[in-house]
C-alpha cells in the first residue's frame, strides 16, 4: 500500500483541470451576458488545496475532499476507491443581487470545466470519472466594516470521483 494516495492526486488533478479551462469558460459566460455582470477567473495563486482559513483575494476556487469515501473490493488485496470532492467558488460584490448572479455563473463555469472540457467527465492522467452530485450556497457574509466593503459569499459543487480501473 505504499502507493496509496487516495484524494491527494485527485484534488491536484481537479485544480489542474480548472486552471487549464476555467478562464475560457468565464470568457464564454461573460460574452453571453446581457446584464453587465461579469465574473473573473482566479489568478493561479488563488486556487486552494483543502480547507483554506483566510482567502485574501477573490475570486478564488477551493478544492477539498469531503467525508464519505467508499472502498469496494476489486480482487484479492485490491480495491476501487470513490470519494467526494468539493469545488467552492468565492466572490464578492457591493450588491447582494449581483453577487448571487456572479455565484450562479461561477457554478456554471465549474460544472462546464470539469464536466465538458476534455477529457469529458474525467481528469487527465487519472483513472477517475467525475460526476456532479449537488450544489450548495453559503449565506452572504456582511462587510467587515460599515463602509463600502463588498459582500462576500460562495457556491460549492460536490462531485463524486469514482475509480474506473485499479
C-alpha distance (Angstrom), angle and dihedral (degrees) to the residues before:
residue distance angle dihedral
X1 . . .
X2 3.80 . .
X3 3.82 89.3 .
X4 3.80 95.9 51.4
X5 3.82 106.4 122.6
X6 3.84 101.5 157.3
X7 3.84 111.9 -178.2
X8 3.81 100.3 -1.1
X9 3.83 98.7 82.0
X10 3.81 90.3 39.7
X11 3.79 93.3 56.0
X12 3.81 90.7 45.2
X13 3.82 90.1 51.1
X14 3.82 92.5 47.7
X15 3.81 90.4 51.3
X16 3.82 90.4 48.1
X17 3.81 92.1 51.2
X18 3.80 91.4 47.5
X19 3.81 92.1 49.0
X20 3.81 89.9 49.5
X21 3.81 98.0 49.3
X22 3.80 113.1 14.6
X23 3.80 97.5 87.4
X24 3.82 91.2 51.4
X25 3.80 90.4 51.9
X26 3.82 90.4 48.0
X27 3.81 90.2 51.8
X28 3.83 90.5 52.0
X29 3.81 92.6 47.4
X30 3.81 92.2 48.2
X31 3.82 91.5 48.8
X32 3.82 89.8 58.2
X33 3.82 93.0 48.4
X34 3.80 116.4 117.7
X35 3.81 97.7 173.5
X36 3.79 100.6 62.3
X37 3.81 93.7 -113.2
X38 3.78 109.0 133.1
X39 3.76 126.9 -178.5
X40 3.78 126.6 -154.2
X41 3.78 131.9 -141.8
X42 3.80 116.2 -119.9
X43 3.78 119.0 -102.5
X44 3.82 113.9 -109.6
X45 3.82 89.2 -98.7
X46 3.82 91.5 57.3
X47 3.81 98.6 67.2
X48 3.81 108.4 98.4
X49 3.79 131.2 -159.5
X50 3.79 112.9 -143.9
X51 3.73 129.7 -15.3
X52 3.78 110.2 -18.9
X53 3.78 116.3 -157.9
X54 3.79 98.9 -159.1
X55 3.79 126.8 22.0
X56 3.81 107.8 -162.4
X57 3.82 97.5 -173.6
X58 3.76 135.4 31.0
X59 2.88 146.3 -114.3
X60 3.76 91.5 53.7
X61 3.80 135.8 158.8
X62 3.80 122.6 -146.2
X63 3.82 120.5 -166.2
X64 3.79 118.2 -167.2
X65 3.77 142.5 156.8
X66 3.79 120.4 -104.6
X67 3.80 130.0 -148.2
X68 3.77 115.3 -94.1
X69 3.79 110.6 72.0
X70 3.79 118.7 167.8
X71 3.78 128.1 -150.2
X72 3.79 114.9 -161.3
X73 3.77 124.4 -172.4
X74 3.78 114.1 -109.8
X75 3.78 99.5 171.0
X76 3.77 142.9 -46.6
X77 3.82 107.9 -20.5
X78 3.82 92.9 -13.3
X79 3.78 134.9 98.1
X80 3.79 143.2 179.8
X81 3.80 117.7 -119.9
X82 3.79 128.6 -146.3
X83 3.77 126.9 176.3
X84 3.76 144.5 161.8
X85 3.80 122.3 -102.6
X86 3.81 122.4 -168.3
X87 3.79 122.9 -152.1
X88 3.79 112.2 -163.7
X89 3.82 124.6 -168.8
X90 3.80 116.6 -159.4
X91 3.79 122.7 -164.7
X92 3.78 140.8 153.8
X93 3.78 140.7 -148.4
X94 3.80 138.7 169.9
X95 3.83 89.4 -122.2
X96 3.82 118.8 62.4
X97 3.81 94.6 -152.5
X98 3.81 92.2 50.8
X99 3.82 88.7 47.5
X100 3.82 89.9 55.2
X101 3.81 90.8 53.9
X102 3.80 91.6 47.3
X103 3.81 90.5 53.0
X104 3.82 91.1 49.4
X105 3.80 88.1 53.6
X106 3.81 92.3 48.1
X107 3.79 89.0 52.1
X108 3.80 89.7 52.6
X109 3.83 90.9 49.1
X110 3.82 91.1 50.6
X111 3.80 93.0 49.5
X112 3.80 94.9 44.6
X113 3.80 93.8 46.1
X114 3.80 96.4 49.1
X115 3.82 97.5 33.3
X116 3.84 105.5 35.7
X117 3.80 106.1 26.1
X118 3.81 116.3 92.8
X119 2.91 123.8 -57.1
X120 3.80 86.2 42.3
X121 3.81 114.6 -135.7
X122 3.80 89.2 -6.4
X123 3.78 143.6 79.2
X124 3.79 126.1 -114.1
X125 3.80 111.4 -99.2
X126 3.78 92.2 4.1
X127 3.78 133.3 112.2
X128 3.81 92.8 -144.0
X129 3.79 132.1 107.3
X130 3.81 118.1 -146.8
X131 3.78 122.6 -145.3
X132 3.81 126.5 175.2
X133 3.81 111.5 -120.3
X134 3.80 107.5 174.9
X135 3.76 145.4 -27.7
X136 3.78 132.2 -133.1
X137 3.80 137.7 -171.4
X138 3.77 129.2 -147.6
X139 3.77 123.2 -135.5
X140 3.79 114.1 -97.7
X141 3.78 111.5 -92.6
X142 3.77 114.4 -135.7
X143 3.80 118.3 -124.9
X144 3.80 113.9 -89.9
X145 3.79 90.4 -122.6
X146 3.76 131.3 29.3
X147 3.80 93.0 -115.6
X148 3.77 124.7 90.2
X149 3.82 95.7 -58.2
X150 3.80 110.3 140.5
X151 3.78 128.3 -112.9
X152 3.79 114.5 -108.3
X153 3.79 130.3 -153.6
X154 3.81 141.8 149.2
X155 3.77 142.6 -139.0
X156 3.79 122.8 -151.6
X157 3.79 132.7 -159.9
X158 3.79 118.8 -162.6
X159 3.79 117.2 -150.5
X160 3.77 128.6 -170.2
X161 3.79 112.0 -134.0
X162 3.79 110.1 -158.1
X163 3.78 123.7 -173.2
X164 3.80 110.2 -121.4
X165 3.80 97.0 -169.7
X166 3.77 137.3 16.4
